[in-house]
Amino acid sequence: MIVRWETDHDYVLIHVHQDMFGDWIFSRAWGQIGTQFGGLKHQLADDHAQAMMWLDDEATIQTSRGFHKVLEADDHSPEGQDAVRQLSLLDSA
């Protein structure tokens, strides 16, 4: 699952997925739209439920900060694939 929130200048993107070992990974990217300023953090969740709880918490935080959701997609959808490609660009920087 990929979820992205934005303001006029900033974004936060969350990717919840399983790695090749079956572990649940919660990846969070953030930064300024149109620049390379930002960061990327990966966290290992105990299970899918914990990763989804973190996603719910993130939604609450971003809404309270004035962000609005602009994308919620499955990893395998065209939109999700594009977002994952953007994440891999951050990971290699």
C-alpha positions in Angstrom: 0.0 0.0 0.0 1.2 3.5 -0.9 -0.3 6.7 0.7 0.9 10.2 -0.1 -0.1 13.5 1.6 0.8 17.0 0.5 0.6 20.6 1.3 1.5 23.4 -1.2 5.2 22.8 -0.6 5.8 19.5 1.2 4.9 15.8 0.9 4.9 12.7 3.0 4.8 9.2 1.4 4.2 5.9 3.2 4.8 2.5 1.7 3.7 -0.6 3.7 5.0 -3.8 2.1 6.5 -7.2 2.8 10.1 -7.9 2.1 11.4 -11.1 0.6 11.5 -12.7 4.0 7.9 -12.0 4.7 8.6 -9.2 7.2 6.4 -6.1 7.1 8.3 -2.9 6.3 6.9 0.6 7.0 8.8 3.1 4.8 8.3 6.9 5.2 9.6 9.5 2.8 9.2 13.2 3.2 10.5 16.4 1.7 9.8 19.5 -0.3 7.9 19.1 -3.5 10.1 19.8 -6.6 13.4 19.6 -4.6 15.7 16.9 -3.4 15.4 18.0 0.2 13.9 15.3 2.4 14.5 11.9 3.8 13.6 8.3 3.9 13.2 6.0 6.9 12.4 2.3 7.0 10.9 0.5 10.1 10.4 -3.2 10.7 6.9 -3.8 12.0 6.1 -6.9 14.2 3.2 -7.7 11.8 0.8 -6.2 9.3 -1.5 -4.9 12.1 1.3 -2.9 13.6 2.2 -1.4 10.2 -1.4 -0.4 9.6 -1.6 1.1 13.1 1.5 3.2 12.2 -0.2 4.2 9.0 -3.4 5.3 10.9 -1.2 7.3 13.3 0.6 9.0 10.3 -2.7 9.9 8.8 -3.8 11.6 12.0 -0.5 13.5 12.3 -0.5 14.7 8.7 -4.1 15.8 8.8 -3.4 17.8 11.9 -0.5 19.5 10.2 -2.7 20.6 7.2 -1.6 17.9 4.8 -4.3 16.3 2.5 -4.2 12.8 1.0 -3.5 12.9 -2.7 -2.8 9.2 -3.3 -3.8 5.8 -1.8 -2.9 2.9 -4.1 -2.0 -0.7 -4.1 1.8 -1.3 -4.7 1.0 -3.1 -8.0 -1.2 -0.4 -9.5 0.4 2.0 -12.1 0.2 4.8 -9.5 1.7 2.6 -6.8 4.5 1.4 -9.1 5.3 5.1 -9.9 5.5 6.0 -6.2 7.7 3.0 -5.5 10.1 4.1 -8.3 10.2 7.6 -6.6 11.1 5.9 -3.3 13.9 3.9 -4.8 15.4 7.1 -6.2 15.5 8.5 -2.7 17.0 5.3 -1.3 19.9 5.5 -3.7 20.7 9.1 -3.1 
